[in-house]
Amino acid sequence: MNDSQFTPALFLLGFALGGLLAYLELLWLKRPLHLADHWSVLVLVALVNTGFIYLLIVAINSYYSLFIVPIPIIPMAFILIKVLIYYVLRRITRSPLHSPLALLILSLFFHGAVAIASYVAFGPINPMRSNLEAAIREKKNRWLEVMLWMSVKMEPNMTILVNEAILARNDDAVRRLINHGADPRQVYWMPQADYDTLWRITQWRLDRGVKPEAITEISQHVGIGYVAVGYGVRELAYCLQKGLEPQKYPEIIYETLMHQPLQTPNVITAEEIQVMKDKMTLLLEHGADINGPGEMQFKPILALFLIHRDLDLSPVLTLLIEKGAEINARSPHEVYPPDRGPLPRGLTPLILAVIQKRPQYIAILLKHGADKTIRDANGLTALDWANQEKAGESIMELLR
């Protein structure tokens, strides 16, 4: 595939048309026609017809070519060559030809009409890169499949087409390009990929032997850890089977909490909570760090309060603590909630639970030994925050 309209498929079409028209000419000239005796002339006529077809296509696509080969020269050369060929045919066969002059005039117009009509019909599926890109953008994936079968695959064009499919959110086109020989080691625009395409490309790369560590390098900073935990337990298990080593990704538990897909925004089901727990358990069994810091160096137990503010993830909090999460971890930076002003650094999970008025979280943390006396950077304890936020009597009772 390339940017020129003269693709291998177009050359084959031109030669096939030239051969067919040559056969029709010989049927006209020699009656009856014994093809075994005239095959060399058939090939010669076919080549002349094919050249005539290509010259017409050049004239159609580029007016500049007319400065090199003006239009009158094309039919004049066609007629002169055909006269010569008909003369040779008559000498070889030693017999007269049937109406060669009429055929000469007729073929000039008939061949031209057939060539132009065929080219116009073939144009939209001529496997040049612009047609392939248009099919991807317009999601005409059946036409894309036809053109891919007719094209010669080469780089960097295949990579360009995969990235075009990623930008067009055309996962089916990505699938077809993969099946037709795209290179899994090329750099693709993974940050722009949709949910299905991101996993499709990652799985394809793992299947083709690309190491998990290398995937991050060729995915424009979309890490394998991010992809592995952003789907279900089955997908995570597959990545682990293919060589993912969680201990190399300190942030992987944090990413698991942050990127759990939800069927309904801001609503988490019991099944989704279980999936989150199962993924964390699987990662921990393979060496993940329960306290590995994520974005802005926040530990996973803190991320539970900062990311999922509107969801009740009590079972997940319990699992984190039981698996060794640092229950008195402190926020290393100021926190900027969307619904209030900045909060000071040094916040513990217990203080965050108080600020968010989460009595169920407070009870879990205290049950497992959270320290009520720790002060944040402003010198406030969890009880001080409860008084300041007017957290309610039930929370005050838990903290006394």
C-alpha positions, -999 to +999 in steps of 0.1 A: +000+000+000+013+035-008+001+070-016+001+064-054-030+053-073-007+028-092-010+000-067-001-036-076-039-044-076-044-016-102-016-030-124-032-065-122-066-050-131-050-032-161-032-063-174-064-084-170-084-059-189-057-056-216-057-094-220-094-096-222-097-069-248-068-085-268-087-118-269-118-100-282-097-084-309-083-116-321-118-132-321-128-104-344-098-106-367-093-143-371-124-164-377-121-191-365-094-183-339-069-210-330-054-196-298-026-220-296-013-206-329-016-170-319-007-168-282+024-147-289+003-121-308-023-122-280+004-113-254+017-085-276-018-070-281-025-073-244+007-054-236-003-026-260-038-024-245-024-024-210-001+005-218-030+024-234-051+018-202-023+031-180-017+062-201-054+070-198-053+066-160-023+089-158-041+115-179-072+112-157-053+116-124-027+142-134-032+171-158+006+178-156+012+146-175-004+162-205+026+185-209+047+154-213+023+132-233-004+155-249-038+138-254-036+135-293-004+115-290-020+087-270-046+076-297-021+083-325+005+060-309-022+034-302-033+034-338+002+032-353+012+003-330-020-016-337-015-012-374+020-027-370+007-056-349-021-063-374+004-063-402+026-088-383-004-110-376-014-111-412+022-121-422+024-148-396-010-164-404-006-158-442-043-151-443-065-120-445-078-103-414-115-096-409-122-058-410-090-046-393-097-009-400-132-010-385-117-028-355-090-002-352-114+026-349-139+007-327-112-005-303-098+030-298-132+042-284-143+009-269-110+002-251-109+038-238-145+036-225-139+002-208-107+014-192-122+046-178-154+028-166-133+001-149-110+026-133-139+047-120-156+016-106-123+003-091-112+036-077-130+035-043-115+001-035-080+007-050-059-002-020-040+031-018-034+045+016-059+073+013-087+049+005-077+026+034-077+056+058-111+068+045-126+033+050-113+033+086-127+067+094-161+060+078-161+025+094-166+007+061-148-023+074-159-047+047-143-025+021-113-022+043-110-060+044-112-063+006-085-036+001-063-053+027-065-086+008-054-067-024-027-047-008+010-052-002+016-047+035+046-026+045+058-003+072+053+024+082+019+023+064+004-005+086+013+014+117-002+046+103-034+027+096-036+011+131-032+046+146-059+059+123-082+032+135-074+040+171-082+077+166-114+067+148-125+045+177-128+017+151-119-015+171-130-038+142-106-021+119-078-026+144-087-063+146-086-066+108-052-048+105-038-071+132-050-101+113-034-087+081+001-084+095+005-053+116+037-053+137+031-056+175+064-039+182+055-006+166+045+024+186+008+029+187-013+058+202-025+039+232-036+069+252-062+076+226-074+039+224-109+030+236-115+004+263-118-026+239-089-016+216-065-010+245-070-046+257-070-060+221-036-045+213-021-055+247-032-091+244-020-093+208+014-080+219+017-105+247+006-133+223+034-123+199+060-125+226+065-088+235+077-086+271+054-068+295+082-043+303+086-034+267+049-028+262+050+003+284+079+017+263+060+014+230+026+024+243+033+061+249+034+057+287+003+036+290+018+010+313+012-027+312+002-024+349-025+001+341-039-021+314-036-053+334-057-041+363-082-020+343-103-050+332-114-082+349-097-109+368-094-131+337-074-104+319-052-098+349-045-135+352-036-136+315-011-108+319+005-126+349+007-158+329+025-139+301+052-127+325+038-096+343+058-092+375+037-070+399+067-063+422+082-043+393+052-019+395+050-004+430+018+015+420-001-015+408-024-018+438-031+019+436-039+015+399-063-014+408-083+009+430-082+038+407-091+021+374-118-004+384-144-002+355-180+005+367-211-004+346-228+027+361-208+058+370-206+065+407-224+032+415-205+001+424-222-033+427-213-062+450-199-081+420-176-052+411-164-049+447-156-086+446-137-082+413-116-055+428-108-077+459-100-107+437-076-086+415-058-072+446-056-107+461-042-121+429-016-093+426-005-098+462-001-135+457+023-126+429+044-102+449+027-068+447+034-042+473+002-034+494+018+000+503+033+008+469+028+046+463+008+057+432+002+091+418+016+120+439+031+093+462-003+085+478-005+050+492-034+027+482-052+030+515-053+068+511-063+065+474-094+047+486-106+079+502-094+103+476-106+085+444-139+068+453-154+095+475-190+085+466-187+048+469-189+025+499-158+003+496-158-011+532-150-047+521-120-033+501-108-012+530-110-043+553-090-064+528-063-037+524-059-036+562-059-074+566-033-077+539-009-053+556-018-018+544-003+009+566-033+019+586-018+052+598-003+062+564-001+100+560-008+121+529+025+135+516+009+165+499-020+188+503-053+173+490-076+192+467-112+178+469-135+190+442-162+201+466-141+222+491-109+240+497-075+223+500-068+200+529-034+200+547-008+173+542-003+146+569-039+133+568-044+097+579-071+074+566-090+080+599-089+118+595-101+114+559-129+091+570-140+118+595-139+146+570-160+125+546-184+115+574-179+078+568-188+061+601-185+026+586-149+034+576-141+049+610-154+018+627-133-005+605-101+016+610-106+018+648-113-019+650-080-026+634-060-002+656-059+032+638-043+059+660-068+086+670-041+109+684-021+115+651-022+152+641-020+165+605+003+193+593-020+219+610-019+201+643-055+187+641-065+152+653-094+131+640-116+144+669-106+180+661-117+175+626-150+159+637-158+190+658-148+213+630-168+195+603-198+189+627-195+152+618-224+142+641-229+125+674-224+089+661-189+097+647-180+117+679-189+086+700-166+064+679-137+088+684-140+094+722 
